[in-house]
């Protein structure tokens, strides 16, 4: 539209102030007028398309916000459920670290799998927040939780079912499995403040993991027994989530 108006204005001014142009305009106006009209119509069409796109974008953004609002309303409960699951995983892994006896029956083995399986609605809530997120750091954190959980759960099922019978497991491997579930629990709980007050999630540091081991596992499991494993998972966190660390936490 601007091009068409500009062309019309230019022709009018030139015709007023330039006699030669005025004479030429009289000869070719039959060609110029349709061109200017075509430009004007095309400009209107483009403006209409752009307005339609903007309107569609606004509707999609409003839909995204509403979906996120609904997902965030469920997020605190979903995180709480996930925390219970990861705590169960931590305790089962700790027991398996010390003895095989509690896992010799199929019934007990299957019970651990049930207690360590995330409910479908929890996974769905996480996915809805990821898909409609308003913070990349939160989406990355939730995505990481689901990714880590699937890896640890797959290894657990293989271990319980004996599918990894050819794998020689060391004491260090057993300790790392325990801390892996403790780390997953800690990672999940960093999102509680975001779920309540939109606070940026804090990092997982060594004291975080030591506190979970000291207060969430049975008394015989103490943080000093897992120094190498906690250091490993702190480094693991920084490799995976270095962009989602609160600046205040680094101070």
C-alpha positions in Angstrom: 0.0 0.0 0.0 2.8 2.3 0.8 4.4 1.7 -2.6 1.1 2.6 -4.4 0.5 5.8 -2.4 4.2 6.7 -3.0 3.8 6.3 -6.7 0.6 8.3 -6.8 2.1 11.1 -4.7 5.2 11.2 -6.9 3.2 11.5 -10.1 1.0 14.3 -8.7 4.0 16.3 -7.5 5.9 15.8 -10.7 2.9 16.8 -12.8 2.5 20.0 -10.8 6.1 21.1 -10.8 7.5 19.6 -14.0 5.8 20.6 -17.2 7.6 18.0 -19.3 6.6 15.3 -16.9 3.0 16.6 -17.0 3.0 16.3 -20.9 4.4 12.7 -20.6 1.9 11.8 -18.0 -1.0 12.8 -20.3 0.4 10.4 -23.0 0.9 7.4 -20.7 -1.6 7.8 -17.9 -3.7 5.0 -19.4 -0.9 2.6 -18.7 0.2 4.1 -15.4 -3.2 4.2 -13.7 -3.8 0.4 -14.0 -0.3 -0.2 -12.7 -0.9 2.0 -9.7 -4.3 0.5 -9.0 -2.7 -3.0 -9.2 0.0 -2.0 -6.8 -2.7 -0.6 -4.4 -4.8 -3.8 -4.6 -1.8 -6.0 -4.1 -0.7 -4.0 -1.1 -4.2 -4.4 0.4 -3.9 -8.2 -0.2 -0.5 -8.4 1.5 -1.7 -6.3 4.4 -4.7 -8.6 4.8 -2.4 -11.7 4.8 0.0 -10.2 7.4 -2.9 -9.2 9.6 -4.3 -12.8 9.4 -0.9 -14.2 10.3 -0.6 -11.9 13.2 -4.0 -12.8 14.4 -3.3 -16.5 14.1 0.0 -16.1 16.0 -1.8 -14.2 18.8 -4.4 -17.0 19.1 -1.7 -19.7 19.1 0.2 -17.8 21.8 -2.9 -17.5 23.9 -3.6 -21.2 23.5 0.0 -22.0 24.5 -0.3 -19.8 27.7 -3.6 -21.5 28.7 -2.1 -25.0 28.2 1.0 -24.0 30.2 -1.3 -22.6 32.9 -3.2 -25.9 33.1 0.0 -27.9 33.1 1.6 -25.8 35.8 -1.5 -26.2 38.0 -0.7 -29.9 38.0 3.0 -29.6 38.2 3.5 -29.5 42.1 1.6 -32.7 42.6 3.4 -34.4 39.6 6.8 -33.4 41.1 5.7 -34.7 44.5 4.7 -38.0 43.0 8.0 -38.2 41.0 9.9 -37.4 44.2 8.3 -40.4 46.0 9.1 -42.6 43.0 12.8 -41.5 42.9 13.1 -41.9 46.7 11.8 -45.5 46.4 14.4 -46.1 43.6 17.1 -44.7 45.9 16.2 -47.0 48.7 15.8 -50.1 46.6 19.2 -49.4 44.9 20.8 -48.9 48.3 19.5 -52.2 49.5 20.6 -54.0 46.3 24.0 -52.4 46.8 24.4 -54.3 50.1 22.6 -57.6 49.5 20.9 -59.6 46.8 18.7 -61.6 49.2 15.8 -59.1 49.1 15.5 -59.5 45.4 15.6 -63.3 45.0 11.8 -63.7 44.5 9.9 -62.7 41.5 7.2 -61.1 43.6 9.7 -58.8 45.4 11.5 -57.9 42.2 8.2 -57.0 40.5 7.2 -54.9 43.5 10.3 -52.8 43.2 9.5 -52.2 39.5 6.0 -51.1 40.3 7.1 -48.8 43.1 9.7 -47.2 40.8 7.5 -46.7 37.7 6.4 -43.1 37.1 2.6 -42.8 36.6 1.5 -41.9 33.1 -0.2 -38.7 34.3 3.1 -37.5 35.8 4.9 -38.1 32.6 2.1 -36.3 30.6 2.3 -33.3 32.9 6.0 -33.0 32.4 5.6 -33.3 28.7 2.9 -30.6 28.6 5.1 -28.1 30.5 8.1 -28.9 28.2 5.9 -28.4 25.1 4.3 -25.1 26.2 7.2 -23.8 28.4 7.9 -20.2 29.1 11.4 -20.9 30.4 14.0 -22.9 28.5 15.9 -23.8 31.6 12.8 -25.5 33.1 12.0 -27.3 29.9 15.6 -28.6 29.8 15.4 -29.7 33.4 12.2 -31.6 33.0 13.4 -33.2 29.8 16.6 -34.2 31.5 14.6 -35.8 34.4 12.6 -37.9 32.0 15.7 -38.9 30.0 17.7 -39.8 33.1 14.8 -41.7 34.6 14.3 -43.9 31.5 18.0 -44.8 31.5 18.1 -45.7 35.2 14.8 -47.6 35.0 15.9 -49.6 32.0 19.1 -50.6 33.8 17.2 -51.5 36.9 14.8 -53.8 35.0 17.7 -55.4 33.2 19.4 -55.9 36.6 16.4 -57.4 38.3 15.5 -59.6 35.3 19.1 -60.9 35.0 19.3 -59.6 31.4 22.8 -58.3 32.3 24.1 -61.5 33.7 27.3 -61.2 31.7 28.1 -57.9 33.2 30.5 -58.0 36.2 29.2 -55.5 38.7 31.8 -53.9 41.0 31.2 -52.2 44.4 31.7 -48.9 42.6 29.0 -49.7 40.1 26.5 -50.5 42.9 27.4 -47.2 44.7 26.9 -45.2 41.5 23.5 -46.8 40.9 22.4 -45.7 44.4 23.6 -42.1 43.9 22.1 -42.1 40.4 18.6 -42.4 41.9 19.5 -39.9 44.7 20.7 -37.5 42.0 17.4 -38.0 40.1 15.4 -37.2 43.2 17.5 -34.1 43.9 17.2 -32.9 40.3 13.4 -33.3 40.4 13.2 -31.4 43.7 15.1 -28.4 42.3 11.8 -27.6 40.4 9.6 -27.3 43.5 10.2 -23.5 43.8 9.5 -23.0 40.1 6.2 -24.9 40.4 5.1 -22.7 43.4 6.5 -19.3 42.5 8.2 -19.4 39.1 11.6 -19.2 40.8 14.5 -20.3 38.6 15.6 -23.8 39.5 18.8 -24.1 41.5 21.8 -26.3 40.6 22.5 -29.7 42.1 25.7 -29.3 44.2 27.6 -31.8 46.4 25.9 -30.7 49.6 22.5 -31.3 47.9 23.4 -34.9 47.2 25.1 -35.4 50.6 21.9 -34.1 52.3 19.7 -36.5 50.4 21.9 -39.4 51.3 22.1 -38.5 55.0 18.4 -37.8 55.5 16.5 -39.8 52.9 18.4 -43.2 53.0 18.5 -45.6 55.9 20.9 -44.6 58.6 23.6 -47.1 57.7 24.2 -45.2 54.4 26.3 -42.1 55.0 27.5 -39.4 52.6 31.2 -40.1 53.1 30.7 -43.5 51.6 29.8 -41.9 48.3 32.4 -39.1 47.8 33.5 -40.2 44.3 29.9 -40.9 43.2 28.6 -37.5 44.4 31.5 -35.7 42.7 30.7 -37.6 39.5 27.0 -36.6 39.5 27.8 -32.9 40.3 30.0 -32.8 37.3 27.4 -34.7 35.3 24.8 -32.0 36.2 27.1 -29.2 35.1 27.7 -30.9 31.8 24.0 -31.3 31.1 22.5 -28.2 32.6 25.2 -25.5 32.9 22.9 -23.1 31.1 20.1 -23.5 33.6 22.1 -22.5 36.7 20.9 -19.5 38.7 23.5 -16.7 38.6 23.0 -16.3 42.4 24.1 -19.9 42.9 27.4 -19.2 41.3 28.1 -16.2 43.5 
